[in-house]
Amino acid sequence: MQIARKMADNVLPPESKKLKMSMEKCLTSINTILPDELAQAVPLVDVYVGRIGDTRQISKLIPELNRCLKLPGLQHLKRVGRDGTIILAEVSKLEQLLKREGCVDGEEDSLSSEDVQIGLARYFKQEKVDGELVESFYTTVALKKVAHSQPKLRWQYDEANAYWPCKFHPNKYMESLYANKVFSDTEKMFHQQIMAACLHLTQQYANNPAGICVNPKIGRVAAVGMGKSNKHPMMHCPMVLIDNVAVSQNGGVWHNSRSHSDTGENDLILGGIESDYSRCLQDKFNDIKFGAQPIKPIENMLLDDVSPHEDNLAKYGPYLCTGYDIYLSHEPCIMCAMALTHSRVRRVFFHHKTNNGGLGSLTKVHCAKGLNHHYEVFQIV
């Protein structure tokens, strides 16, 4: 999921400060839908530890252990504990190593502490490690639980550090996401206003799911979409909304009767918004502004002029929704959540959870590690 963003990315245009709340229902909170790894305690793993006989030898011990007993995946841990103990290796990996190197007898699946002590003595001798240097801790082998992965939040660090000293690098933005404090009061009011508009559309159009796409850089609605599954099984609300974004960029499949040339004030494009929807919203929310910025001609674009966090229109290319925020009355299904990923949306806000939802109910598509784009997700309730 892309959770390390600068707060400056959330800046809204000056007119958003004048917004007055007008809602079908009271929306009071914006909750972050976090990856499970940020909502749960860091998992633990068993390691073998030994006791250092002479702490003055630590400077010699550490390089020798790093040479013959590396700690892959546990680099977030400090090797030496608070009480003079030292991590030797993860239990399963050390036992596999001793068996592979022929340092233990027998074919048992698990090894006893005595087996490990004997195997370590043989292994260190085989690796030509100074016997006196390591004897004190391979003869006092014990099991210890430690954090299996790097803590990302302060509360995770506090819990993990109680088991074994960890390395930790605070991330203020991540902490604010966890605490649901990422938005200022003005930003919260804007997001709640747009979600209220989604819910109003839903109420006015037979309770069909509604969606609104906003360009946060200018604080304007770029496209509006309503679910039309009764016309086509693929026409879920987010899919219709994405197609309307395409219309604003002179494309679209389902709504190409509307033209990219339909413009409003300041030559902003209105093709992604059906006139019925804009009238419905203007009657109820006169603070909401409409219009997508015109696309830049490709021949006028220079790649070195495009910053990695630029808005959709400055980076115009294969992705429709780069830099855009999507507001949905209902949590999207997995298909639609992936469509939003492929469209490179910046953030997704939704209100109602759904049984087949792909952003928290069934799974969290935006947190899948194998994807090459991750957006942030919030539920406005």
C-alpha positions in Angstrom: 0.0 0.0 0.0 1.9 3.7 -0.7 1.7 5.0 2.8 4.7 7.2 3.1 3.4 10.5 1.7 4.2 14.0 2.6 1.5 16.0 4.2 1.9 18.6 1.5 0.2 16.1 -0.9 -3.0 16.7 1.0 -3.2 20.4 0.4 -6.5 21.5 -1.0 -7.3 24.8 -2.8 -8.3 27.8 -0.8 -12.0 27.6 -1.6 -12.2 24.3 0.3 -11.8 26.2 3.5 -15.2 27.9 2.9 -17.1 24.6 2.6 -20.2 24.2 4.7 -21.4 20.7 5.6 -24.6 19.6 3.9 -25.2 15.9 4.3 -27.9 13.3 4.1 -26.6 11.8 7.3 -23.9 12.9 9.8 -20.5 11.7 8.8 -18.2 12.1 11.8 -15.0 10.1 11.3 -12.5 9.0 8.6 -10.9 5.7 9.4 -7.8 4.3 7.7 -8.0 0.8 6.3 -4.5 -0.4 7.1 -2.5 -3.4 6.1 -2.9 -6.2 8.6 0.8 -5.8 9.5 0.1 -2.3 10.8 -3.1 -3.3 12.8 -1.6 -6.4 14.5 1.3 -7.1 16.8 4.6 -8.1 15.2 4.7 -11.9 15.0 7.3 -13.7 17.2 9.9 -16.4 16.3 12.0 -18.7 18.4 15.8 -18.2 18.4 18.7 -19.8 20.1 20.6 -17.6 22.5 23.8 -18.0 24.5 25.4 -16.2 27.4 28.5 -14.1 26.8 31.1 -15.2 29.4 33.3 -12.1 29.0 31.6 -9.0 27.7 35.0 -7.6 26.9 35.1 -10.0 24.0 32.0 -8.7 22.3 34.0 -6.7 19.7 35.7 -10.0 18.6 32.6 -12.2 19.0 30.2 -10.2 16.7 32.4 -10.4 13.5 33.0 -14.1 14.0 29.2 -14.8 14.4 28.4 -12.6 11.5 30.8 -14.7 9.4 29.6 -18.1 10.3 26.1 -17.6 11.8 24.3 -14.9 9.8 20.8 -13.7 10.7 18.9 -13.4 7.4 15.6 -11.7 8.0 16.4 -10.7 11.6 18.6 -7.6 10.8 16.1 -5.5 12.7 17.2 -7.1 16.0 20.3 -6.1 18.0 22.5 -9.2 18.3 23.3 -8.7 22.0 20.6 -8.6 24.6 20.2 -6.6 27.8 21.4 -9.3 30.1 24.6 -10.4 28.4 22.9 -12.9 26.1 23.5 -13.0 22.4 21.4 -14.4 19.5 23.0 -17.3 17.8 20.4 -18.0 15.1 16.7 -18.7 14.4 15.9 -22.2 15.7 14.8 -23.8 12.5 17.6 -22.4 10.5 20.3 -23.3 13.0 19.0 -26.9 13.3 19.0 -27.2 9.4 22.5 -25.8 9.3 23.9 -28.3 11.9 22.2 -31.2 10.1 23.4 -30.1 6.7 27.0 -29.7 7.9 26.9 -33.1 9.6 27.5 -31.6 13.1 24.7 -33.6 14.8 24.1 -37.3 15.0 20.8 -39.0 14.2 17.9 -38.1 11.9 15.4 -36.7 14.5 13.2 -33.8 13.2 14.0 -31.6 16.2 17.1 -31.3 18.3 17.5 -31.2 22.1 19.4 -28.5 23.8 22.2 -31.0 24.3 22.3 -31.9 20.6 22.5 -28.2 19.7 25.3 -27.6 22.1 27.3 -30.5 20.7 26.5 -29.5 17.2 27.6 -25.9 17.7 30.9 -27.0 19.3 31.6 -29.1 16.2 30.4 -26.4 13.8 32.6 -23.7 15.4 35.6 -26.0 15.3 34.9 -26.8 11.7 34.7 -23.0 10.9 38.0 -22.4 12.8 36.4 -20.1 15.4 38.5 -19.6 18.6 37.1 -22.2 21.0 37.7 -20.1 24.1 35.9 -17.2 22.4 32.6 -19.0 21.9 32.6 -21.8 24.5 30.8 -19.6 27.1 27.7 -19.2 25.0 27.3 -22.5 23.1 27.4 -24.3 26.5 24.5 -22.2 27.7 22.1 -22.5 24.8 18.5 -21.4 25.5 15.4 -20.6 23.6 14.1 -17.0 23.3 11.2 -15.4 21.5 11.9 -12.3 19.4 10.2 -10.1 16.8 10.1 -11.9 13.5 9.9 -8.6 11.4 10.6 -4.9 11.7 8.2 -3.0 13.9 6.6 -0.1 11.9 4.6 1.6 14.6 5.6 2.8 18.0 3.2 0.5 19.9 4.5 -2.5 17.9 8.1 -1.5 18.8 7.2 -1.2 22.5 5.8 -4.7 22.5 8.5 -6.3 20.4 11.3 -4.5 22.3 10.0 -6.0 25.6 11.0 -9.5 24.2 14.4 -8.4 22.7 16.0 -5.1 21.7 14.9 -3.9 18.3 16.0 -1.2 15.9 13.2 1.3 15.1 12.8 4.3 12.8 9.6 6.3 13.6 7.5 7.4 10.7 5.2 10.3 11.6 2.9 9.9 8.6 2.4 6.2 9.3 1.7 7.0 12.9 -0.9 9.5 11.9 -2.6 7.0 9.6 -2.8 4.5 12.4 -4.3 7.1 14.7 -6.8 8.4 12.1 -5.3 11.8 12.4 -3.8 12.3 8.9 -6.3 15.0 7.8 -6.7 18.5 9.0 -10.2 19.8 10.0 -10.5 21.5 6.6 -9.5 18.4 4.7 -11.9 16.2 6.8 -14.7 18.6 5.9 -14.0 18.4 2.2 -13.8 14.6 2.2 -17.1 14.3 4.2 -18.8 16.8 1.9 -17.9 14.7 -1.2 -19.0 11.5 0.5 -22.3 13.1 1.5 -22.7 14.0 -2.2 -22.2 10.3 -3.1 -24.8 9.2 -0.6 -27.2 11.8 -1.9 -26.8 10.5 -5.4 -27.5 7.0 -4.1 -30.7 8.1 -2.5 -31.9 10.0 -5.6 -31.2 7.2 -8.0 -32.9 4.1 -6.6 -30.2 3.3 -4.1 -27.7 2.4 -6.8 -24.0 2.7 -5.7 -22.5 6.1 -6.6 -19.0 7.3 -7.1 -17.2 10.6 -7.5 -13.7 11.2 -8.8 -11.9 14.3 -7.5 -8.7 16.0 -8.6 -7.4 17.0 -5.1 -4.9 19.5 -6.6 -7.7 21.8 -7.7 -10.5 20.5 -5.4 -12.9 19.8 -8.3 -15.0 16.8 -9.4 -13.6 15.3 -12.5 -16.2 12.6 -13.1 -19.3 11.1 -11.5 -20.6 7.5 -12.0 -23.5 5.4 -10.9 -23.7 1.6 -10.9 -25.5 0.2 -13.8 -25.2 -3.6 -13.3 -28.8 -4.0 -14.6 -27.6 -2.9 -18.1 -24.3 -4.9 -18.1 -22.7 -7.2 -15.5 -19.4 -5.3 -15.8 -20.9 -1.9 -15.1 -20.2 -1.8 -11.4 -20.0 1.8 -10.0 -16.2 2.1 -9.9 -16.0 0.7 -13.5 -18.5 3.2 -14.7 -16.7 6.0 -12.9 -13.4 5.1 -14.4 -15.0 5.1 -17.9 -16.3 8.6 -17.2 -12.8 9.7 -16.2 -11.7 8.3 -19.6 -14.4 10.5 -21.2 -12.9 13.5 -19.6 -9.7 12.5 -21.4 -11.3 12.1 -24.8 -11.8 8.3 -24.4 -14.4 6.0 -22.8 -16.3 3.0 -24.0 -19.7 3.2 -22.4 -20.2 6.9 -22.4 -18.5 8.1 -25.6 -21.6 10.0 -26.7 -20.4 12.8 -24.4 -17.5 14.7 -25.7 -14.1 15.9 -24.3 -15.0 19.2 -25.8 -17.9 19.7 -23.3 -16.4 22.5 -21.2 -17.4 24.8 -18.3 -15.7 27.7 -16.6 -12.0 28.2 -17.3 -12.3 25.6 -20.1 -12.5 22.8 -17.6 -13.8 19.5 -19.1 -17.3 18.4 -18.1 -17.5 15.3 -20.3 -17.0 13.0 -17.3 -20.1 14.2 -15.6 -23.7 13.6 -16.8 -25.7 16.8 -16.7 -28.4 15.1 -14.6 -25.9 14.2 -11.9 -24.3 17.7 -11.8 -27.8 19.3 -11.5 -28.7 16.9 -8.7 -25.6 17.8 -6.8 -25.7 21.5 -7.4 -29.2 21.6 -6.0 -28.0 20.2 -2.7 -24.3 21.1 -2.6 -23.6 24.5 -4.1 -20.0 24.5 -2.8 -19.0 21.6 -4.9 -17.1 22.6 -8.1 -17.0 20.6 -11.3 -14.5 20.2 -14.2 -11.4 18.2 -15.1 -8.3 19.9 -16.3 -7.7 19.6 -20.1 -5.1 17.0 -21.0 -1.7 18.2 -22.2 -0.8 17.3 -25.8 1.6 14.4 -25.7 4.0 16.2 -28.1 4.4 19.0 -25.6 5.4 16.8 -22.8 9.0 16.2 -21.7 9.7 13.2 -19.5 12.2 15.1 -17.4 9.6 17.7 -16.6 7.4 15.1 -14.8 8.0 14.6 -11.1 7.1 11.2 -9.6 4.2 12.7 -7.6 2.7 14.9 -10.2 -1.0 15.0 -10.8 -2.8 13.0 -13.5 -2.8 15.6 -16.2 0.9 16.5 -15.9 1.7 12.8 -16.2 -0.8 12.1 -18.9 -0.1 8.7 -20.4 -1.4 5.1 -19.9 -3.0 5.7 -16.5 -6.3 7.4 -16.2 -6.5 8.3 -12.5 -3.0 9.2 -11.5 -3.2 11.7 -8.6 -7.0 11.4 -8.4 -9.1 10.6 -5.3 -12.1 8.2 -5.6 -15.2 8.4 -3.4 -17.6 5.5 -3.4 -20.9 5.0 -1.5 -20.1 1.3 -1.3 -16.9 -0.7 -0.8 -15.8 -2.0 -4.2 -15.5 -5.7 -5.1 -12.2 -7.3 -5.8 -12.6 -6.8 -9.6 -13.3 -3.1 -9.1 -10.5 -2.7 -6.5 -8.1 -4.1 -9.1 -9.4 -1.8 -11.7 -8.7 1.2 -9.4 -5.2 -0.2 -9.0 -4.6 -0.4 -12.7 -6.0 3.2 -13.1 -3.4 4.4 -10.5 -5.8 6.2 -8.2 -4.2 8.0 -5.3 -6.7 7.4 -2.5 -10.1 5.6 -2.2 -12.8 6.7 0.3 -16.0 4.6 0.8 -18.9 4.5 3.2 -20.8 1.2 3.3 -18.9 -2.1 3.7 -20.1 -4.9 1.4 -20.1 -8.7 1.8 -17.9 -9.1 -1.3 -15.8 -6.0 -0.6 -12.1 -6.0 -1.8 -10.8 -3.3 0.5 -11.3 -4.8 3.9 -14.3 -7.1 4.0 -13.1 -10.2 2.0 -9.5 -9.1 1.4 -7.4 -5.9 1.1 -6.4 -5.6 -2.5 -4.6 -2.3 -1.8 -2.2 -4.1 0.6 -1.2 -6.9 -1.8 2.6 -6.9 -1.8 2.9 -8.2 -5.3 1.2 -5.2 -7.0 3.2 -2.4 -8.5 0.8 0.3 -7.3 -0.8 0.8 -3.9 -3.3 3.4 -2.9 -4.5 4.5 0.5 -8.0 3.5 1.6 -10.3 5.2 4.1 -13.8 4.5 5.3 -15.9 7.6 6.0 -18.7 6.9 8.6 
